[in-house]
């Protein structure tokens, strides 16, 4: 089994609920020895009606159990459709396995409340971040995570086993259930001599730090804050839904940074927490954006300024994150940063990362800003590839959570297997 | 594996959301050759607070996604607790496998709308039931089913694989996702010379008809209508929640049947449908009961009369059901009826069945009214035993849905496997 080549699909939809990505991979080997080749991918947006319904159940607003029950089926059919499309388009003769992340509609991780006490200005935080001996407090509340998109429907349509519900096992042993891609980042991008960072820019953005020559136990990874989520919400609100996002960052690039807004953004308590930490729409969704819009309503800033400041906020999130990696404090401790996720297509966001890297450049230790494309993995496919790999790890019985990353008490096999039989 | 003895737990909670049943079984063999011995069981009611929250999300009333997300965890912990209790109480050294049905909070099966056109009086329906050439109409709507109670939590706590989400695969191939116990009824109760009926009386009641000497393809089974669900709702509403159910049917036994109410009850369109059919709170929940209460408000009948009439309605549901079994039309085509489910503890309901059997007795072909206890399976444990058996069938890759029962297009393996590893 381990040496045999498997055709594995990875299916996912991010926190922005834009649509479904289906990636077909060829996977050879198992565990850390896995080799992955991307065969192709299909991305299909949800219909406006379905997306609106998904955003509605994600919101804190009331919904009905029946609506969630029907969405479980409808999203499952959507995922199955997109999977069938990639199979057809690539002319695949068989699919051995599918990993389906599903559509997250709620994610309530353990709230560690590990506060870095102190103000959030860039300078102070940089100092604060290194001191882990500040007072902390463990909140007790019920955690949970909900992904929808019935795996049985995908299994019935594609006639192969489907692994899904990847986040539950990690949370069942005390973890955040996120991020789960660091293990796959390690498999794909580890390097004997170079320290690398993989920066995913999605609705939420997450970073993985891969120290040179290290095993998976030394990986640092966590959600750094929002990527597109806040920008998309601003675009929708301020154009009254006429624009759903800032295409290619065109507006942001001509905007100005508004200091009071940037201060308000960077006051979000999530930024002050030490990892393990994960976030979602619960922290950075429309509700939060609406509060900010209402707070600064009287300023009448143009949309471009809001978006530009939102991008600067992303830069701040990155900086705060990279300061948490161990090493000298006057420069970032890595030689390459590899970007992925849909946000990479927004030059205004990429610019923020490039600007940060000036810190290293000015000290004669430049950082190469790369994209996963440089490693044969188109930026849009990276998440899908990860869930294909995690599905393979599940059926191979390889634990793929990283306790130091998620806060879990132990290593667990991620995912639940839906195999309805009759596959041949 | 097939010959080895396995200790398997079955966990479930019925549509009434009373609490969790955990049954420990020893299972030897696989597929139709499975032999099952009940080792013990624990039943624990939900706390009043949790039950109220579950009933709230089951109702058509608004809820929040976050509430469902938290309940998924809380019910999972509840199931794990009860499972751990049965393990401790029986002093089990190991558990090999768990089948957890979870708590159904929504079930929307395909609506076949196969109407038996014609009035619903007992006599006319009996005739009508045999004619399958009446006009029918296939509704198209989105189907789905939601069971909560995170399997990962159970797997982490009990350190063994957990099979859950039993209904999805059958629905993914066009089935009702219910009933699923007929396959286990066949394994447990089939007889070479006697035709048997297994009558489960739960919140919803379902029947399995096992013709003498037949294979699983000849089983007829379906939900017949409510069991306790309507009686419980009546007791709660009419006592303003002071009584949650009619203990031992004490009130029903002294009540009178009210003809207009019985007529109104038997007008429910579910009774007119031909199998495959399944029902739930969506058809017979509080909303329906409230409409009846409001319709007959002016009558001022005592609670006992409402309950007695509710029991008579159960009898009607049984009769309509048993008339759908093939055979001579002047008597029921079976020699034994085996009762199970919590409703067996309500003598007023059991009386309805005994009264029906007079049809056969008067023709010199008496029917033995038995309980699953007579076969070593306490009535309260029958559902749990079934999900233990279905879990074993899942890991053994044995398809356990019956297409002629559920309406599915094909046989499928039921259940999804959650095995987080580190079990030894």
Interface residues (C-beta under 8 A of the other chain):
Chain A: X57 X58 X60 X61 X62 X63 X64 X65 X66 X68 X69 X70 X72 X73 X74 X76 X105 X106 X107 X108 X142 X143 X144 X145 X146 X150 X151 X152 X153 X155 X156 X164 X165 X168 X169 X171 X172 X173 X397 X399 X410 X411 X412 X413 X414 X416 X417 X418 X419 X420 X421 X422
Chain B: X57 X58 X60 X61 X62 X63 X64 X65 X66 X68 X69 X70 X72 X73 X74 X76 X105 X106 X107 X108 X142 X143 X144 X145 X146 X150 X151 X152 X153 X155 X156 X164 X165 X168 X169 X171 X172 X173 X397 X399 X410 X411 X412 X413 X414 X416 X417 X418 X419 X420 X421 X422
